[in-house]
Amino acid sequence: TPDEFPMLPPANPGEGYVGGRKVEKSAGMLMVDGVLHMWLRNIDLDGHECKLGWSTDHAQTWRYADWTFAEFGFCNFVQFGKNYSDARDNYVYIVAADLPSAYQFGDDYILMR
């Protein structure tokens, strides 16, 4: 029941303990053909930019793209089953709010493949 779950205050005080916009954070993960892909956000350490990372050893080590999406603050993957097995084509789909910051809200989204 709703009474069993405490309400958090509107401004989550835990945000300060995990760095807020001042640290890179995972924004979405996707496994395709045994390669784990991850979007990172807060690349500029102020809540902006996404960068792609990937691991071929189940997240023991990571490599990162030498480019970023400066136009988007929060990128994420569209999931299509375990290990992307339900995908209908050979593309990976990405969604992002059409905003440069992960800490803004908007109505427009971008679908990329």
DRENTI-604892 format. One record per residue: residue in one letter; z, x, y of N, C-alpha, C in turn. Coordinates in steps of 0.1 Angstrom, whole numbers, plus 5000, padded with zeros to 4 digits. Atoms other than C-alpha are relative to their C-alpha. Layout:
aZXYZXYZXY
...
This chain:
t500050084988500050005000500050095012
p500049924988499650115036501350065004
d498749954996503350155040500450134993
e499649885008503450435014499450125006
f500749884995501250665035500450015015
p499649984986502650805068498850025008
m501049994991500450785098500150145007
l500049874992499451125114499949965015
p500250024985499651145152498550035003
p501449994997496251125169499650155001
a500449864999496251495177500850074989
n499449945012496951675144500650135004
p499449874997499451955151499750114991
g500449905010498252135120498850085005
e501249944996495052215138500350145006
g499749874994496752505157500450104989
y499649915010498052655125498950064991
v501249955008494652695109498950065009
g500949944991492952835139499149925009
g500950094992491152535153498650055000
r501349964998487852625167499950155001
k500049854998488752995169499850084987
v500349935013488053075132498849934993
e501150065008485053025110500649924989
k499550095011485452735085498849954992
s501150065009483452605056499849855005
a500450144996481552285065499349934989
g500650075011479952205032499550104990
m500449915011479152354998499049924991
l501050065009476352294974499650114989
m500449925011475552444939498549974996
v501350025004471852484931499650124991
d500449905010470652664899501050124999
g499049905001473952844897500450095012
v499749934987474052974933500849905009
l499150084992476852834954499650035015
h500349994986475752774990501149945009
m498950054991478152715020499550015014
w500150004986477752625056501350045006
l498849964992480152795080499849945014
r500150044986480952655114500950085008
n499249924990482652795145499650145001
i500549865001480453105143500350085013
d499749934987480953185180501450005003
l498650004998484653135176500549915011
d499650104990484652845201499449864995
g500550135005483352555178498549985000
h501450015000479652625180499350084989
e500949935009476952735156500349984985
c499950015015476352705118499350124995
k500749885007475552995095500149974985
l500150025015474452985058500650124993
g499549905009476353175031499749964986
w500250035014475753204994500750104991
s499349925010477453334963499349984986
t500650005013475853424929501150034989
d498949975010479253494912501249915002
h499050104999481153174917501150035011
a499249994988482553254951500950135000
q499249875000483953604942499550085012
t500549934988481653754969499049915007
w500950084992479553614996499050085008
r501049944991476353705015499749905010
y500350094989475353555048498750025007
a501349994992472153485067500250085012
d499949924987471453705097499649915011
w500450094990470553395117501049885000
t499250124999472453085129499249895006
f500550124992471752735141500949985012
a499250014988473052765176500049855006
e500150134995471952405183500949904994
f499150095007474352255158501350064997
g498749955002478052275155500649984986
f499550045013478552115121498849974991
c501150025010475952145093500649964986
n499550035014476451995058498849974991
f501050025010474451945026500149854995
v500150135007473251615011500150034985
q499749975014474551614975499049914991
f500850075009472251514946500450044985
g499549985014474351544914500550144997
k499549885004475951824896498950114999
n500949894999474152154903498649955005
y501250064994471651944923499049944990
s500950045011470251804890499349865003
d500650134997469451454905499050015011
a501049984989467151594932498749954996
r501350065003463851414934498850095004
d501049904996461951714948500650145000
n499549865000462252084953500650045013
y499449974987464052064987501549984999
v498550024997467652094998500049935013
y499950084987468551845025501350035007
i498949974992470851925053500149905011
v499850094989472351695079500950075010
a499249954989473851785113500049905011
a500050084988475051595143499250085010
d500949934990472651665171500850045013
l499149954990475351845191500350154997
p499749865002476152215197501450034995
s498649975003479852175190500549914988
a499450075011481752075158501149915005
y498950084994484351915181499649905009
q500550114992482151655198499649894990
f500550115008481251315185498849945007
g501250054995477851165188499449904991
d500750105008475450905175498750044994
d501349955005472351115167500350114990
y499949905011471951315135498650054997
i501349935004469251555123500050014985
l500249985015467951555087499050124999
m500949885002466451895077499850024985
r500249965014464952015045499350134999
